[in-house]
Amino acid sequence: MFLFEYIIKLLMGNSDAIFIGLLVVLFGYYGWLLWNQNNSYNNFYNKWEKHNENFIEVRKIVFDLDKKMTKLENLDNKLDNISSNLDKSRIDILKETEEESEEIKEIVKILLGHYRKKQKDDN
């Protein structure tokens, strides 16, 4: 800090115009820096608002997708249950068909036996 004070005293001693010019340059430079920072901040804020709007839209889309995924998972579970029930029903039907086919074979044998017996009696 001592060097800075020495330079200011030296400039003040030589000429008031140079010192005032130095002050104008310094304050002008600081003003320009502040103005530049303000513009940068405003640009950033405008971009941030755009990004925030996009974020809100993306967030809505994600929530909608989440709801749809939940519905799809529920449908998938229901389809799995229906599929397993259909498999059980198919197996039950096949078992019943096998049992019924044996009974039908026996009935056909009995009917054929009665038919042949009737044919022999008629001859």
VOLOBA-855797 format. One record per atom (N, C-alpha, C): x, y, z; atom name; residue in one letter; residue number from 1; chain. Coordinates in nm, 4 decimals, decimal comma. Layout:
BEGIN
{{X Y Z} 'CA' 'A' NUM 'A'}
...
//
This chain:
BEGIN
{{0,0822 -0,1182 0,0000} 'N' 'M' 1 'A'}
{{0,0000 0,0000 0,0000} 'CA' 'M' 1 'A'}
{{0,0875 0,1258 0,0000} 'C' 'M' 1 'A'}
{{0,2015 0,1153 0,0542} 'N' 'F' 2 'A'}
{{0,2932 0,2288 0,0622} 'CA' 'F' 2 'A'}
{{0,3324 0,2768 -0,0777} 'C' 'F' 2 'A'}
{{0,3571 0,1838 -0,1699} 'N' 'L' 3 'A'}
{{0,3962 0,2196 -0,3062} 'CA' 'L' 3 'A'}
{{0,2828 0,2926 -0,3766} 'C' 'L' 3 'A'}
{{0,1609 0,2461 -0,3567} 'N' 'F' 4 'A'}
{{0,0443 0,3097 -0,4185} 'CA' 'F' 4 'A'}
{{0,0276 0,4538 -0,3681} 'C' 'F' 4 'A'}
{{0,0427 0,4732 -0,2372} 'N' 'E' 5 'A'}
{{0,0321 0,6081 -0,1801} 'CA' 'E' 5 'A'}
{{0,1443 0,6979 -0,2330} 'C' 'E' 5 'A'}
{{0,2618 0,6446 -0,2480} 'N' 'Y' 6 'A'}
{{0,3761 0,7218 -0,2983} 'CA' 'Y' 6 'A'}
{{0,3496 0,7680 -0,4411} 'C' 'Y' 6 'A'}
{{0,2927 0,6785 -0,5239} 'N' 'I' 7 'A'}
{{0,2628 0,7140 -0,6635} 'CA' 'I' 7 'A'}
{{0,1565 0,8227 -0,6682} 'C' 'I' 7 'A'}
{{0,0544 0,8142 -0,5827} 'N' 'I' 8 'A'}
{{-0,0508 0,9172 -0,5797} 'CA' 'I' 8 'A'}
{{0,0085 1,0512 -0,5373} 'C' 'I' 8 'A'}
{{0,0911 1,0541 -0,4338} 'N' 'K' 9 'A'}
{{0,1529 1,1800 -0,3889} 'CA' 'K' 9 'A'}
{{0,2431 1,2369 -0,4978} 'C' 'K' 9 'A'}
{{0,3125 1,1515 -0,5678} 'N' 'L' 10 'A'}
{{0,4001 1,1965 -0,6746} 'CA' 'L' 10 'A'}
{{0,3201 1,2595 -0,7873} 'C' 'L' 10 'A'}
{{0,2084 1,1960 -0,8245} 'N' 'L' 11 'A'}
{{0,1239 1,2497 -0,9309} 'CA' 'L' 11 'A'}
{{0,0570 1,3802 -0,8880} 'C' 'L' 11 'A'}
{{0,0172 1,3894 -0,7616} 'N' 'M' 12 'A'}
{{-0,0477 1,5118 -0,7119} 'CA' 'M' 12 'A'}
{{0,0540 1,6276 -0,7068} 'C' 'M' 12 'A'}
{{0,1735 1,5951 -0,6768} 'N' 'G' 13 'A'}
{{0,2769 1,6985 -0,6666} 'CA' 'G' 13 'A'}
{{0,3143 1,7550 -0,8013} 'C' 'G' 13 'A'}
{{0,3127 1,6743 -0,9058} 'N' 'N' 14 'A'}
{{0,3546 1,7219 -1,0372} 'CA' 'N' 14 'A'}
{{0,2467 1,8063 -1,1036} 'C' 'N' 14 'A'}
{{0,1240 1,7533 -1,1060} 'N' 'S' 15 'A'}
{{0,0205 1,8291 -1,1756} 'CA' 'S' 15 'A'}
{{-0,1160 1,7790 -1,1317} 'C' 'S' 15 'A'}
{{-0,2028 1,8756 -1,1061} 'N' 'D' 16 'A'}
{{-0,3392 1,8378 -1,0696} 'CA' 'D' 16 'A'}
{{-0,4135 1,7784 -1,1886} 'C' 'D' 16 'A'}
{{-0,3834 1,8229 -1,3074} 'N' 'A' 17 'A'}
{{-0,4512 1,7743 -1,4280} 'CA' 'A' 17 'A'}
{{-0,4196 1,6259 -1,4514} 'C' 'A' 17 'A'}
{{-0,2936 1,5885 -1,4316} 'N' 'I' 18 'A'}
{{-0,2561 1,4469 -1,4491} 'CA' 'I' 18 'A'}
{{-0,3254 1,3619 -1,3440} 'C' 'I' 18 'A'}
{{-0,3307 1,4113 -1,2209} 'N' 'F' 19 'A'}
{{-0,3963 1,3359 -1,1143} 'CA' 'F' 19 'A'}
{{-0,5453 1,3190 -1,1423} 'C' 'F' 19 'A'}
{{-0,6112 1,4280 -1,1851} 'N' 'I' 20 'A'}
{{-0,7546 1,4203 -1,2171} 'CA' 'I' 20 'A'}
{{-0,7748 1,3276 -1,3372} 'C' 'I' 20 'A'}
{{-0,6877 1,3368 -1,4343} 'N' 'G' 21 'A'}
{{-0,6960 1,2467 -1,5495} 'CA' 'G' 21 'A'}
{{-0,6831 1,1010 -1,5059} 'C' 'G' 21 'A'}
{{-0,5892 1,0763 -1,4145} 'N' 'L' 22 'A'}
{{-0,5725 0,9403 -1,3625} 'CA' 'L' 22 'A'}
{{-0,6986 0,8940 -1,2906} 'C' 'L' 22 'A'}
{{-0,7574 0,9842 -1,2110} 'N' 'L' 23 'A'}
{{-0,8812 0,9481 -1,1411} 'CA' 'L' 23 'A'}
{{-0,9947 0,9196 -1,2399} 'C' 'L' 23 'A'}
{{-1,0052 1,0024 -1,3433} 'N' 'V' 24 'A'}
{{-1,1094 0,9807 -1,4450} 'CA' 'V' 24 'A'}
{{-1,0879 0,8468 -1,5134} 'C' 'V' 24 'A'}
{{-0,9643 0,8164 -1,5472} 'N' 'V' 25 'A'}
{{-0,9348 0,6875 -1,6111} 'CA' 'V' 25 'A'}
{{-0,9690 0,5720 -1,5178} 'C' 'V' 25 'A'}
{{-0,9288 0,5830 -1,3916} 'N' 'L' 26 'A'}
{{-0,9582 0,4742 -1,2966} 'CA' 'L' 26 'A'}
{{-1,1081 0,4553 -1,2772} 'C' 'L' 26 'A'}
{{-1,1792 0,5686 -1,2517} 'N' 'F' 27 'A'}
{{-1,3236 0,5560 -1,2327} 'CA' 'F' 27 'A'}
{{-1,3937 0,5117 -1,3605} 'C' 'F' 27 'A'}
{{-1,3446 0,5585 -1,4738} 'N' 'G' 28 'A'}
{{-1,4013 0,5140 -1,6022} 'CA' 'G' 28 'A'}
{{-1,3816 0,3651 -1,6228} 'C' 'G' 28 'A'}
{{-1,2600 0,3198 -1,5891} 'N' 'Y' 29 'A'}
{{-1,2317 0,1760 -1,6033} 'CA' 'Y' 29 'A'}
{{-1,3224 0,0934 -1,5111} 'C' 'Y' 29 'A'}
{{-1,3353 0,1373 -1,3855} 'N' 'Y' 30 'A'}
{{-1,4232 0,0655 -1,2925} 'CA' 'Y' 30 'A'}
{{-1,5690 0,0726 -1,3379} 'C' 'Y' 30 'A'}
{{-1,6106 0,1863 -1,3924} 'N' 'G' 31 'A'}
{{-1,7470 0,1983 -1,4461} 'CA' 'G' 31 'A'}
{{-1,7699 0,1038 -1,5618} 'C' 'G' 31 'A'}
{{-1,6698 0,0988 -1,6523} 'N' 'W' 32 'A'}
{{-1,6810 0,0075 -1,7660} 'CA' 'W' 32 'A'}
{{-1,6877 -0,1378 -1,7189} 'C' 'W' 32 'A'}
{{-1,6049 -0,1745 -1,6184} 'N' 'L' 33 'A'}
{{-1,6085 -0,3106 -1,5641} 'CA' 'L' 33 'A'}
{{-1,7452 -0,3429 -1,5049} 'C' 'L' 33 'A'}
{{-1,8013 -0,2472 -1,4287} 'N' 'L' 34 'A'}
{{-1,9329 -0,2704 -1,3691} 'CA' 'L' 34 'A'}
{{-2,0408 -0,2818 -1,4766} 'C' 'L' 34 'A'}
{{-2,0321 -0,1952 -1,5788} 'N' 'W' 35 'A'}
{{-2,1302 -0,2012 -1,6869} 'CA' 'W' 35 'A'}
{{-2,1204 -0,3351 -1,7607} 'C' 'W' 35 'A'}
{{-1,9978 -0,3803 -1,7855} 'N' 'N' 36 'A'}
{{-1,9755 -0,5080 -1,8530} 'CA' 'N' 36 'A'}
{{-2,0284 -0,6233 -1,7675} 'C' 'N' 36 'A'}
{{-2,0016 -0,6193 -1,6379} 'N' 'Q' 37 'A'}
{{-2,0521 -0,7240 -1,5476} 'CA' 'Q' 37 'A'}
{{-2,2047 -0,7251 -1,5467} 'C' 'Q' 37 'A'}
{{-2,2660 -0,6052 -1,5475} 'N' 'N' 38 'A'}
{{-2,4120 -0,5963 -1,5482} 'CA' 'N' 38 'A'}
{{-2,4689 -0,6577 -1,6756} 'C' 'N' 38 'A'}
{{-2,4074 -0,6287 -1,7906} 'N' 'N' 39 'A'}
{{-2,4533 -0,6887 -1,9167} 'CA' 'N' 39 'A'}
{{-2,4363 -0,8398 -1,9147} 'C' 'N' 39 'A'}
{{-2,3245 -0,8860 -1,8635} 'N' 'S' 40 'A'}
{{-2,3016 -1,0308 -1,8553} 'CA' 'S' 40 'A'}
{{-2,4056 -1,0962 -1,7661} 'C' 'S' 40 'A'}
{{-2,4351 -1,0297 -1,6537} 'N' 'Y' 41 'A'}
{{-2,5353 -1,0838 -1,5622} 'CA' 'Y' 41 'A'}
{{-2,6729 -1,0871 -1,6286} 'C' 'Y' 41 'A'}
{{-2,7094 -0,9791 -1,6997} 'N' 'N' 42 'A'}
{{-2,8393 -0,9764 -1,7680} 'CA' 'N' 42 'A'}
{{-2,8489 -1,0842 -1,8747} 'C' 'N' 42 'A'}
{{-2,7413 -1,1033 -1,9520} 'N' 'N' 43 'A'}
{{-2,7397 -1,2101 -2,0527} 'CA' 'N' 43 'A'}
{{-2,7537 -1,3465 -1,9871} 'C' 'N' 43 'A'}
{{-2,6794 -1,3677 -1,8793} 'N' 'F' 44 'A'}
{{-2,6883 -1,4949 -1,8070} 'CA' 'F' 44 'A'}
{{-2,8292 -1,5162 -1,7530} 'C' 'F' 44 'A'}
{{-2,8887 -1,4102 -1,6979} 'N' 'Y' 45 'A'}
{{-3,0233 -1,4210 -1,6406} 'CA' 'Y' 45 'A'}
{{-3,1249 -1,4557 -1,7491} 'C' 'Y' 45 'A'}
{{-3,1139 -1,3924 -1,8673} 'N' 'N' 46 'A'}
{{-3,2051 -1,4235 -1,9779} 'CA' 'N' 46 'A'}
{{-3,1885 -1,5678 -2,0237} 'C' 'N' 46 'A'}
{{-3,0638 -1,6123 -2,0356} 'N' 'K' 47 'A'}
{{-3,0401 -1,7516 -2,0737} 'CA' 'K' 47 'A'}
{{-3,0931 -1,8459 -1,9670} 'C' 'K' 47 'A'}
{{-3,0757 -1,8076 -1,8407} 'N' 'W' 48 'A'}
{{-3,1229 -1,8901 -1,7309} 'CA' 'W' 48 'A'}
{{-3,2746 -1,9037 -1,7351} 'C' 'W' 48 'A'}
{{-3,3457 -1,7962 -1,7673} 'N' 'E' 49 'A'}
{{-3,4907 -1,8015 -1,7776} 'CA' 'E' 49 'A'}
{{-3,5327 -1,8988 -1,8878} 'C' 'E' 49 'A'}
{{-3,4622 -1,8944 -2,0028} 'N' 'K' 50 'A'}
{{-3,4923 -1,9889 -2,1109} 'CA' 'K' 50 'A'}
{{-3,4686 -2,1319 -2,0648} 'C' 'K' 50 'A'}
{{-3,3555 -2,1548 -1,9995} 'N' 'H' 51 'A'}
{{-3,3241 -2,2891 -1,9514} 'CA' 'H' 51 'A'}
{{-3,4248 -2,3329 -1,8464} 'C' 'H' 51 'A'}
{{-3,4679 -2,2405 -1,7632} 'N' 'N' 52 'A'}
{{-3,5655 -2,2740 -1,6607} 'CA' 'N' 52 'A'}
{{-3,6990 -2,3144 -1,7243} 'C' 'N' 52 'A'}
{{-3,7418 -2,2418 -1,8295} 'N' 'E' 53 'A'}
{{-3,8646 -2,2783 -1,9003} 'CA' 'E' 53 'A'}
{{-3,8499 -2,4164 -1,9629} 'C' 'E' 53 'A'}
{{-3,7360 -2,4422 -2,0259} 'N' 'N' 54 'A'}
{{-3,7125 -2,5748 -2,0849} 'CA' 'N' 54 'A'}
{{-3,7114 -2,6825 -1,9766} 'C' 'N' 54 'A'}
{{-3,6520 -2,6505 -1,8629} 'N' 'F' 55 'A'}
{{-3,6478 -2,7458 -1,7533} 'CA' 'F' 55 'A'}
{{-3,7880 -2,7796 -1,7049} 'C' 'F' 55 'A'}
{{-3,8729 -2,6773 -1,6941} 'N' 'I' 56 'A'}
{{-4,0106 -2,7013 -1,6499} 'CA' 'I' 56 'A'}
{{-4,0833 -2,7909 -1,7502} 'C' 'I' 56 'A'}
{{-4,0648 -2,7665 -1,8797} 'N' 'E' 57 'A'}
{{-4,1274 -2,8497 -1,9821} 'CA' 'E' 57 'A'}
{{-4,0760 -2,9931 -1,9752} 'C' 'E' 57 'A'}
{{-3,9456 -3,0091 -1,9604} 'N' 'V' 58 'A'}
{{-3,8869 -3,1430 -1,9517} 'CA' 'V' 58 'A'}
{{-3,9374 -3,2141 -1,8261} 'C' 'V' 58 'A'}
{{-3,9502 -3,1400 -1,7186} 'N' 'R' 59 'A'}
{{-3,9999 -3,1978 -1,5928} 'CA' 'R' 59 'A'}
{{-4,1430 -3,2489 -1,6095} 'C' 'R' 59 'A'}
{{-4,2278 -3,1709 -1,6783} 'N' 'K' 60 'A'}
{{-4,3647 -3,2149 -1,7049} 'CA' 'K' 60 'A'}
{{-4,3646 -3,3417 -1,7893} 'C' 'K' 60 'A'}
{{-4,2789 -3,3440 -1,8918} 'N' 'I' 61 'A'}
{{-4,2711 -3,4618 -1,9787} 'CA' 'I' 61 'A'}
{{-4,2267 -3,5838 -1,8992} 'C' 'I' 61 'A'}
{{-4,1287 -3,5652 -1,8108} 'N' 'V' 62 'A'}
{{-4,0791 -3,6780 -1,7301} 'CA' 'V' 62 'A'}
{{-4,1891 -3,7285 -1,6366} 'C' 'V' 62 'A'}
{{-4,2654 -3,6360 -1,5746} 'N' 'F' 63 'A'}
{{-4,3746 -3,6796 -1,4879} 'CA' 'F' 63 'A'}
{{-4,4805 -3,7552 -1,5669} 'C' 'F' 63 'A'}
{{-4,5121 -3,7073 -1,6886} 'N' 'D' 64 'A'}
{{-4,6085 -3,7784 -1,7730} 'CA' 'D' 64 'A'}
{{-4,5558 -3,9169 -1,8095} 'C' 'D' 64 'A'}
{{-4,4268 -3,9235 -1,8441} 'N' 'L' 65 'A'}
{{-4,3672 -4,0537 -1,8764} 'CA' 'L' 65 'A'}
{{-4,3682 -4,1474 -1,7558} 'C' 'L' 65 'A'}
{{-4,3449 -4,0907 -1,6382} 'N' 'D' 66 'A'}
{{-4,3460 -4,1716 -1,5167} 'CA' 'D' 66 'A'}
{{-4,4846 -4,2301 -1,4937} 'C' 'D' 66 'A'}
{{-4,5881 -4,1473 -1,5137} 'N' 'K' 67 'A'}
{{-4,7256 -4,1976 -1,4979} 'CA' 'K' 67 'A'}
{{-4,7541 -4,3062 -1,6000} 'C' 'K' 67 'A'}
{{-4,7101 -4,2836 -1,7242} 'N' 'K' 68 'A'}
{{-4,7334 -4,3825 -1,8291} 'CA' 'K' 68 'A'}
{{-4,6570 -4,5113 -1,8004} 'C' 'K' 68 'A'}
{{-4,5347 -4,4988 -1,7487} 'N' 'M' 69 'A'}
{{-4,4581 -4,6184 -1,7144} 'CA' 'M' 69 'A'}
{{-4,5263 -4,6971 -1,6039} 'C' 'M' 69 'A'}
{{-4,5841 -4,6262 -1,5063} 'N' 'T' 70 'A'}
{{-4,6567 -4,6938 -1,3989} 'CA' 'T' 70 'A'}
{{-4,7762 -4,7692 -1,4566} 'C' 'T' 70 'A'}
{{-4,8488 -4,7047 -1,5475} 'N' 'K' 71 'A'}
{{-4,9630 -4,7706 -1,6108} 'CA' 'K' 71 'A'}
{{-4,9168 -4,8924 -1,6914} 'C' 'K' 71 'A'}
{{-4,8050 -4,8762 -1,7643} 'N' 'L' 72 'A'}
{{-4,7534 -4,9887 -1,8427} 'CA' 'L' 72 'A'}
{{-4,7089 -5,1046 -1,7534} 'C' 'L' 72 'A'}
{{-4,6489 -5,0741 -1,6403} 'N' 'E' 73 'A'}
{{-4,6097 -5,1806 -1,5476} 'CA' 'E' 73 'A'}
{{-4,7320 -5,2532 -1,4942} 'C' 'E' 73 'A'}
{{-4,8379 -5,1777 -1,4625} 'N' 'N' 74 'A'}
{{-4,9613 -5,2409 -1,4166} 'CA' 'N' 74 'A'}
{{-5,0200 -5,3296 -1,5257} 'C' 'N' 74 'A'}
{{-5,0210 -5,2797 -1,6492} 'N' 'L' 75 'A'}
{{-5,0714 -5,3602 -1,7600} 'CA' 'L' 75 'A'}
{{-4,9862 -5,4851 -1,7810} 'C' 'L' 75 'A'}
{{-4,8559 -5,4697 -1,7680} 'N' 'D' 76 'A'}
{{-4,7664 -5,5842 -1,7839} 'CA' 'D' 76 'A'}
{{-4,7947 -5,6906 -1,6773} 'C' 'D' 76 'A'}
{{-4,8147 -5,6459 -1,5534} 'N' 'N' 77 'A'}
{{-4,8483 -5,7409 -1,4468} 'CA' 'N' 77 'A'}
{{-4,9802 -5,8106 -1,4740} 'C' 'N' 77 'A'}
{{-5,0799 -5,7343 -1,5204} 'N' 'K' 78 'A'}
{{-5,2098 -5,7938 -1,5532} 'CA' 'K' 78 'A'}
{{-5,1970 -5,8944 -1,6663} 'C' 'K' 78 'A'}
{{-5,1167 -5,8579 -1,7690} 'N' 'L' 79 'A'}
{{-5,0958 -5,9508 -1,8804} 'CA' 'L' 79 'A'}
{{-5,0247 -6,0779 -1,8341} 'C' 'L' 79 'A'}
{{-4,9291 -6,0632 -1,7443} 'N' 'D' 80 'A'}
{{-4,8615 -6,1820 -1,6905} 'CA' 'D' 80 'A'}
{{-4,9602 -6,2713 -1,6164} 'C' 'D' 80 'A'}
{{-5,0462 -6,2104 -1,5361} 'N' 'N' 81 'A'}
{{-5,1475 -6,2882 -1,4635} 'CA' 'N' 81 'A'}
{{-5,2432 -6,3566 -1,5597} 'C' 'N' 81 'A'}
{{-5,2880 -6,2832 -1,6603} 'N' 'I' 82 'A'}
{{-5,3802 -6,3410 -1,7586} 'CA' 'I' 82 'A'}
{{-5,3119 -6,4538 -1,8344} 'C' 'I' 82 'A'}
{{-5,1859 -6,4331 -1,8698} 'N' 'S' 83 'A'}
{{-5,1116 -6,5356 -1,9427} 'CA' 'S' 83 'A'}
{{-5,0962 -6,6624 -1,8589} 'C' 'S' 83 'A'}
{{-5,0618 -6,6449 -1,7319} 'N' 'S' 84 'A'}
{{-5,0483 -6,7637 -1,6462} 'CA' 'S' 84 'A'}
{{-5,1837 -6,8320 -1,6278} 'C' 'S' 84 'A'}
{{-5,2908 -6,7544 -1,6144} 'N' 'N' 85 'A'}
{{-5,4247 -6,8136 -1,6034} 'CA' 'N' 85 'A'}
{{-5,4626 -6,8871 -1,7311} 'C' 'N' 85 'A'}
{{-5,4265 -6,8302 -1,8459} 'N' 'L' 86 'A'}
{{-5,4555 -6,8981 -1,9734} 'CA' 'L' 86 'A'}
{{-5,3754 -7,0275 -1,9860} 'C' 'L' 86 'A'}
{{-5,2513 -7,0251 -1,9414} 'N' 'D' 87 'A'}
{{-5,1703 -7,1472 -1,9450} 'CA' 'D' 87 'A'}
{{-5,2319 -7,2557 -1,8566} 'C' 'D' 87 'A'}
{{-5,2745 -7,2151 -1,7367} 'N' 'K' 88 'A'}
{{-5,3402 -7,3126 -1,6477} 'CA' 'K' 88 'A'}
{{-5,4675 -7,3661 -1,7109} 'C' 'K' 88 'A'}
{{-5,5462 -7,2790 -1,7703} 'N' 'S' 89 'A'}
{{-5,6712 -7,3210 -1,8351} 'CA' 'S' 89 'A'}
{{-5,6418 -7,4139 -1,9518} 'C' 'S' 89 'A'}
{{-5,5392 -7,3833 -2,0298} 'N' 'R' 90 'A'}
{{-5,5028 -7,4686 -2,1435} 'CA' 'R' 90 'A'}
{{-5,4630 -7,6074 -2,0958} 'C' 'R' 90 'A'}
{{-5,3834 -7,6107 -1,9887} 'N' 'I' 91 'A'}
{{-5,3420 -7,7400 -1,9338} 'CA' 'I' 91 'A'}
{{-5,4637 -7,8177 -1,8828} 'C' 'I' 91 'A'}
{{-5,5546 -7,7486 -1,8138} 'N' 'D' 92 'A'}
{{-5,6761 -7,8132 -1,7651} 'CA' 'D' 92 'A'}
{{-5,7610 -7,8651 -1,8807} 'C' 'D' 92 'A'}
{{-5,7729 -7,7862 -1,9861} 'N' 'I' 93 'A'}
{{-5,8518 -7,8283 -2,1028} 'CA' 'I' 93 'A'}
{{-5,7895 -7,9501 -2,1690} 'C' 'I' 93 'A'}
{{-5,6562 -7,9489 -2,1816} 'N' 'L' 94 'A'}
{{-5,5890 -8,0655 -2,2414} 'CA' 'L' 94 'A'}
{{-5,6098 -8,1911 -2,1572} 'C' 'L' 94 'A'}
{{-5,6015 -8,1771 -2,0254} 'N' 'K' 95 'A'}
{{-5,6248 -8,2921 -1,9383} 'CA' 'K' 95 'A'}
{{-5,7670 -8,3429 -1,9526} 'C' 'K' 95 'A'}
{{-5,8630 -8,2498 -1,9522} 'N' 'E' 96 'A'}
{{-6,0030 -8,2884 -1,9670} 'CA' 'E' 96 'A'}
{{-6,0271 -8,3532 -2,1024} 'C' 'E' 96 'A'}
{{-5,9631 -8,2998 -2,2073} 'N' 'T' 97 'A'}
{{-5,9790 -8,3569 -2,3415} 'CA' 'T' 97 'A'}
{{-5,9237 -8,4988 -2,3469} 'C' 'T' 97 'A'}
{{-5,8090 -8,5212 -2,2838} 'N' 'E' 98 'A'}
{{-5,7524 -8,6560 -2,2806} 'CA' 'E' 98 'A'}
{{-5,8450 -8,7515 -2,2063} 'C' 'E' 98 'A'}
{{-5,8967 -8,7066 -2,0924} 'N' 'E' 99 'A'}
{{-5,9887 -8,7914 -2,0163} 'CA' 'E' 99 'A'}
{{-6,1166 -8,8189 -2,0958} 'C' 'E' 99 'A'}
{{-6,1693 -8,7154 -2,1582} 'N' 'E' 100 'A'}
{{-6,2930 -8,7315 -2,2364} 'CA' 'E' 100 'A'}
{{-6,2690 -8,8180 -2,3587} 'C' 'E' 100 'A'}
{{-6,1515 -8,8084 -2,4201} 'N' 'S' 101 'A'}
{{-6,1239 -8,8902 -2,5386} 'CA' 'S' 101 'A'}
{{-6,1210 -9,0381 -2,5016} 'C' 'S' 101 'A'}
{{-6,0676 -9,0689 -2,3840} 'N' 'E' 102 'A'}
{{-6,0697 -9,2089 -2,3390} 'CA' 'E' 102 'A'}
{{-6,2133 -9,2563 -2,3177} 'C' 'E' 102 'A'}
{{-6,2959 -9,1718 -2,2577} 'N' 'E' 103 'A'}
{{-6,4358 -9,2084 -2,2354} 'CA' 'E' 103 'A'}
{{-6,5096 -9,2233 -2,3670} 'C' 'E' 103 'A'}
{{-6,4798 -9,1345 -2,4634} 'N' 'I' 104 'A'}
{{-6,5445 -9,1424 -2,5953} 'CA' 'I' 104 'A'}
{{-6,5030 -9,2701 -2,6660} 'C' 'I' 104 'A'}
{{-6,3751 -9,3067 -2,6539} 'N' 'K' 105 'A'}
{{-6,3286 -9,4315 -2,7157} 'CA' 'K' 105 'A'}
{{-6,4050 -9,5511 -2,6585} 'C' 'K' 105 'A'}
{{-6,4235 -9,5507 -2,5262} 'N' 'E' 106 'A'}
{{-6,4961 -9,6612 -2,4637} 'CA' 'E' 106 'A'}
{{-6,6418 -9,6642 -2,5096} 'C' 'E' 106 'A'}
{{-6,7043 -9,5465 -2,5193} 'N' 'I' 107 'A'}
{{-6,8437 -9,5407 -2,5656} 'CA' 'I' 107 'A'}
{{-6,8540 -9,5881 -2,7095} 'C' 'I' 107 'A'}
{{-6,7566 -9,5457 -2,7948} 'N' 'V' 108 'A'}
{{-6,7580 -9,5895 -2,9349} 'CA' 'V' 108 'A'}
{{-6,7393 -9,7406 -2,9433} 'C' 'V' 108 'A'}
{{-6,6526 -9,7962 -2,8594} 'N' 'K' 109 'A'}
{{-6,6332 -9,9418 -2,8589} 'CA' 'K' 109 'A'}
{{-6,7619 -10,0131 -2,8201} 'C' 'K' 109 'A'}
{{-6,8307 -9,9607 -2,7193} 'N' 'I' 110 'A'}
{{-6,9562 -10,0223 -2,6748} 'CA' 'I' 110 'A'}
{{-7,0607 -10,0138 -2,7860} 'C' 'I' 110 'A'}
{{-7,0690 -9,8950 -2,8501} 'N' 'L' 111 'A'}
{{-7,1659 -9,8784 -2,9589} 'CA' 'L' 111 'A'}
{{-7,1333 -9,9685 -3,0768} 'C' 'L' 111 'A'}
{{-7,0051 -9,9792 -3,1104} 'N' 'L' 112 'A'}
{{-6,9658 -10,0678 -3,2200} 'CA' 'L' 112 'A'}
{{-6,9953 -10,2138 -3,1847} 'C' 'L' 112 'A'}
{{-6,9705 -10,2445 -3,0553} 'N' 'G' 113 'A'}
{{-7,0006 -10,3821 -3,0125} 'CA' 'G' 113 'A'}
{{-7,1495 -10,4095 -3,0248} 'C' 'G' 113 'A'}
{{-7,2363 -10,3149 -2,9856} 'N' 'H' 114 'A'}
{{-7,3820 -10,3337 -2,9983} 'CA' 'H' 114 'A'}
{{-7,4230 -10,3360 -3,1448} 'C' 'H' 114 'A'}
{{-7,3598 -10,2555 -3,2276} 'N' 'Y' 115 'A'}
{{-7,3933 -10,2516 -3,3696} 'CA' 'Y' 115 'A'}
{{-7,3555 -10,3832 -3,4367} 'C' 'Y' 115 'A'}
{{-7,2387 -10,4346 -3,4058} 'N' 'R' 116 'A'}
{{-7,1957 -10,5628 -3,4641} 'CA' 'R' 116 'A'}
{{-7,2836 -10,6763 -3,4160} 'C' 'R' 116 'A'}
{{-7,3194 -10,6691 -3,2884} 'N' 'K' 117 'A'}
{{-7,4070 -10,7716 -3,2330} 'CA' 'K' 117 'A'}
{{-7,5430 -10,7673 -3,3015} 'C' 'K' 117 'A'}
{{-7,5926 -10,6445 -3,3275} 'N' 'K' 118 'A'}
{{-7,7211 -10,6289 -3,3943} 'CA' 'K' 118 'A'}
{{-7,7117 -10,6785 -3,5375} 'C' 'K' 118 'A'}
{{-7,5989 -10,6558 -3,6044} 'N' 'Q' 119 'A'}
{{-7,5823 -10,7010 -3,7411} 'CA' 'Q' 119 'A'}
{{-7,5783 -10,8550 -3,7460} 'C' 'Q' 119 'A'}
{{-7,5123 -10,9149 -3,6452} 'N' 'K' 120 'A'}
{{-7,5075 -11,0617 -3,6426} 'CA' 'K' 120 'A'}
{{-7,6458 -11,1195 -3,6161} 'C' 'K' 120 'A'}
{{-7,7219 -11,0519 -3,5304} 'N' 'D' 121 'A'}
{{-7,8566 -11,0991 -3,4991} 'CA' 'D' 121 'A'}
{{-7,9490 -11,0836 -3,6211} 'C' 'D' 121 'A'}
{{-7,9284 -10,9809 -3,6981} 'N' 'D' 122 'A'}
{{-8,0117 -10,9583 -3,8151} 'CA' 'D' 122 'A'}
{{-7,9756 -11,0570 -3,9259} 'C' 'D' 122 'A'}
{{-7,8615 -11,1082 -3,9297} 'N' 'N' 123 'A'}
{{-7,8203 -11,2011 -4,0353} 'CA' 'N' 123 'A'}
{{-7,8586 -11,3373 -3,9928} 'C' 'N' 123 'A'}
//
